[in-house]
């Protein structure tokens, strides 16, 4: 039986994209529950520099129950490949988890469990850490997906073995899975139900400007067709296929808004590609950080939202933001993104490895948007993935035992 959590540690080695918002949603939910416990948030120096405003706001609340602790470990560079990449990730995660264990918590919540599995297994064997429980959020669950090539089968075998070993670890309490279709395949590897489906909670603040104001700032009219590519730009997010598709459309009334910085490793290549495409088609690129109000304004001012990620496996908060703004999505046909687009009538899914498929999909969406997008279904989908639901599922999983919430 689980014991009452008096000291919970939230651990995250990453700072980009949704990582801050996931921690923020959880902290907000945790503060609202009645508990005498304390919460330590372990994040990197880079995280604190990138999200200084949120940290100051949290610290200014003068709440003695929450503390921010800087990790000695750093985020893996992402430059290494193959076995060297695996070793670097495992080394960073183990160093981070060892620091978390030294805080003597009752429970550690890993906000990116995918990379922490091996480190948790190894630390659970160390006597002084055996009273600590672990849980985490699994982003890229794949056991339930079909495989084809020998390489895919080999990867599946390896991931299955690693996950099965983790699930057999007595100190592991729960795996919170962002893919609701994956929990059954994970729980089949162990006795009990350690896998729990987790809503893809998305913080959506009110817009800081009207649709008309935002489009005027872009220099576009209501007659123009605006397509939004939002977030960190990288090859993994399909930026090159999107640029090729837009160049193939080549219509003066079409505008591509690219909102987000490129990854550090791809900065120069992406800048060159965008500048080259911009000589023949209308592209507005704003490589900067956006406030929550600005994000909402950009989604509301656009006509179509892109989630054109080639070979994508996990979920995407872009779908939730688009649904909340009542905008159709053109996204990947693979993975959870594709399934959500089809299941909730959020737009059109295509093979995002193929720029021609993206071009054709965009033209079809522009011609008959209501064929592929249902306003009511989109609203319901957004309602399933609120910050409140995200925090509720995590907290109930962490603090519930034998059908009842653990007391303070």
N, C-alpha and C positions, 0 to 999 in steps of 0.2 A: 504494500500500500504506500502511496506517495505521502510525503510529509508536507506540512505547510511551508510555502515558499516565503521565507522572511527576507531573503536577499536574492534578487534576480539580476543576472547580467545579460545585456543585449550586446551581441558582438557582430561587427561588420567591418570587413577589410576594404570595402569598396565605397566610392563616393558618387559615382555617376548616376544619372537618370533617376530611377524610382527608389534608389537605396535610401535617400534622405526621407522621402515621403512615407516609405514603409515604416521607418523608425518613428517618424512624427505621429503617424496614425496610431501606432501601438502605444506610444507614450501617452497620448491624449486619452486613449481608452483606459490605460492602466491608472492614470491619475484620477479618473472618475470613479473607480471602484473603491470600496471601503476596505482599506488594508493598512496595517501598521508596518508593512515591509518597506524595503528600500530597493531602488533600481539604479544600477550602474550601466552606463552606456559607453562601451569601448569602441572608439573609432580612430581612424588615422589622423595625423596632422593635416593631411590634404583634405580630408572630409571637413575638419574644423575651419580651414581656410575658405573652402568652397561654400560652406553653409553657415558663415559667421552670424548672419542675421538671426537665423532660427535658434542657434545656440545662445546668443545674447538674450533672445526673448524667453527661452526656457530658464536661463539663469536669473533673469530679472524677476521672474515669478516668485523668487525667494522661497522655493520649495526645498526643504531639507531632505526630502525623500528621493530626489533624483540627482545624480552626479554624472558629469562627463569626464571620462578618463581617456588619456591619449595612449594609443597603442604604440609599443616599441616596434612591432612588425609593420612592414609596409606592404601596400598592395602589389601583387605580382606584376611584373612589367608587361607581360603579354607578348613580348618579343621572341621568347623561346618557343621551340616546337617539339612535338612528340614527347618522348620520355623526359627530356630536360624541362619541358613546360610542366609536366606532372610533378616532377621533383621540386621545382621552384614553388608551385602552388602548395604542395603538401608541407614544405618547410615553413612557409609564411603562415599557413593556417595553424600548424602545431605550435609555433612561437606565440601566436595570438591567443590560442586556447590555453597555453600554459600560463600566460599572464592573467587571463580571466580566472583560471583556477586558483591562482595565488590570492585573489580577492576573497576567497573562501565563501563562494555563493552556495545556495541550495540548488540553483538551476541556472543553466546557460542556454540562451536562445540564440542560435546561429541564424543570422538573417540571410545567409547564402549557403545552405547546407550542401549543395552540389560539390563544392570544393573542400568541405570540412570533414567528409566521411572518414577518410583514412586517419586523420588526426584524432578524431573522437575515439575511434577503435583503439588506437595505440595508447591514448591517455587513460582510457577506462581501465587499463590493466595496471596502472600505477596505484599502489595502495592508498596514498594520501589523497587521491582524487576520487576514490570509489564511492564516496557519499554524495557526489555531485551528479545531478541528472542533466541530461542534454535533450534539447529539441531543436528543430530547425525548419526552415522553409526551403522546399525542393522546387527549383524553377523548371528544370528540364527533365521531366520524367518521360521515359521513352519505352518502357517495357511493354506497353499496350499497343505500340505502333508497329505496323508491318515492316519487315526487313526484306531486302532483295539480294544485294551483292554479298560476296564472301566477306568483304571488309566490314559491311554493316552487321553481319552476323557475328563477326569477331568482336566488334565494339559492343554489341548487345550482350554477348557472353560475359565480357569484362565488367560492364556496368551492373549486370544482374548479380554477379559474384560479389562485387564491392557492396552493393546495397543489401544483399542478403546477409553478409557478414555484419554490416552496421545494425540491421534489424535484430540480430541475435544478441547484440550488446545489451546487457541488463540495465545499464545506466541510460539508455535511450528511451525517452518517454513517447514522443510523437514526431512524425514527419508530416508537416503541413504542406500539402501539395496544391500548386496553383492550377493544375489540370484536373478537373473533376472526374474525367474519364480514366484517370490513372490509379486511383486509390485501390480499386479491386485487385489489380495486378501486383501492386506493392504488398498489400495485406496477404496475398496468396503465398508470399515468401516466408511468412512467420505466423506464429500462433497469436491470436488476438487481433486487434485493429489499431495498429500504431499509425497508420496513414489516415489523415483527415483532409477533406477537401477544403481549400481556403479561397474565399472570394478575392479577386484581384482588385482590392480596394484602391480607389483613386481619389486624391484630394482635388476637388474642383471648386475654385473660388469664383465669386462673381466677376464678370468682365470689368476691366477698368476703362473701356471705351466702347462706343456703339459700333455696330457693323459699318455704318456710313463713315464714321470717323476713321476707323482702321483702314477701310478701302481707300479713303481719300489720302491717307498717309502713304499708302502704297502707290497711289497714282493710278488706280484702276476704277472703272465705272461699274454700274450694276449690269451692264451688258457684257462685261468681260466674264470669262469662266476661270475662276481661281482654284488651283489645285495646291494643297498644302502638304509639304514634306517636313514633318516636325521631329525634332530630337537630335541626338548626336549623330552626325553623318559619318557613315563608314561603308565599306564594301559589303559588310554583313547586313546593313540596312537597305541595300539595293540602290544606292545613289547613282551608280553608273548606268544601270538598266533604266532607271527613271529618266535620266538625262537623254539617253538614246531614244526613249519612247516619245519624249516631248519634242525632240528635234524632228522625229518622224511625223508627228501631228502637224507641226509648223503652221499654226493658224494664229493670226494677229490678235484674235480675241481671247486666246488662251494665255494664262499667266501662271507660272510655277513659282510659288513662294517656298523658299528653303529657309527654315528657321532652326538654327542650331549650329554649333561648332563641329568641325571634323575631329576625329580622334587624332591624338598627337602623332601616332605613327603614320597616318595617312593624310596629314594636313596638306602637304604640298601637292600630292597627286589629285586630291579632291578639288583644291583651289584651281588647279590648271584645267580640270575637266569642266567645272562650272563656268569658268571664264570663257572657255572655248565654246560651250553650248550657248552662252549668253550673247554671242555675236550674231546668232541667227534666230533665237527665240526669246521671248520675254521672261526673264528670270529675276526675281527679287531675292537676294540672299542676305540674311541677317545672322552673322556668325557671332552670337552673343548669348548671355544667360537671360532667361525670361522669367519674370515674376509670375505667380499663379494667376493674377488678374490679366496679364498680357497673354498667357497661354489660352485662357478662355476666350479672350477677344479674337485671337487669331483663328481659332476653330470656328467661332460664330461668323467671322467675316469671310470664310472660305466656302466653296461650293462642293468640293470633294476632298476627302482626307486620304492620304496614302499610308498604308502599312505594308508596303511592297517588299517584304523581307524574303530573299531567296532561301529555301531550305530551312525555314524557321520552325522551331520545335515548341517553345514556350508560349506564354500568353503575352499580351501587350496592353498597357494602359491607354494607348492611342485609341483602341476600339471603344473603351469606356468614355473617354473624352469626346470622341466623335458622336457616340450615341447620345450623350448628355446634351450636345449641341444640335442634335437632330440633323447630322450630316452623314451622307453615305460614304462608305469606305471602299477603296480598291485595295485588296490585300492578298496575301499569299494563300494559295490553295492548300498548302501543307500545314500540318500541326494544328495546335489549338486555335490559332488565328483563323485559319480556314474553316475549322469546324464551327467556331462562334459566328463567323460571318454568315454561314449557311443556316445554322440552327436558329439564329435570332434575326435573320433577314436584315443584316447591317450593311449590305452593299453587294459587291461582286468579288469573287475570289478567282485568281488566275495563276498561271505558272509564272512566278516573278523572276525566274531565271531568264525568261524570254522577254526582251524589250518590246517585241511586236505584240505579244499577248497583253502587255500593260497598255500599249497604245490602243489596241482594239477595245479593251475593257473600259478605258477612259472615255472613248467615243460613244460606246454603248450606254454607259452611265449618264453621260451628258444628254443623250437623246431620249432615254426612257428611265429616269431615275426611280420612279415609283414601281417599276417592275422588279427592282432588286432591293429596294429599301422600304421598310415598314416603320412608320413613326412610332406607333404604339409599342411594337416589339422592341424597338431601340430604347424607348423610355424604360421599359421593364428591365431590359438588360442592364442599363445604367443603375437602376435601383437595386439590383442584386450585388453590385460591386462598390458599395459605399465605404467610406472610412470606418463607419460604425460597425458594419458587418465584418470587415476585415479584423478589427480589434476584438470584436465579440468572439469570433471563432478561435482566435489565438488565445485569448484569456480563458475561455471555457476549457480549451484543451489543456492549458498549463495548470489551471487551478481546480479542475474537476477530478474527483476520484470516486469510483463506485456510485456514479450517478448523482453526486452532490457537489456543490462548490465548497472548496476548502475555506474555512473561516480565516479572519485576520490573525 
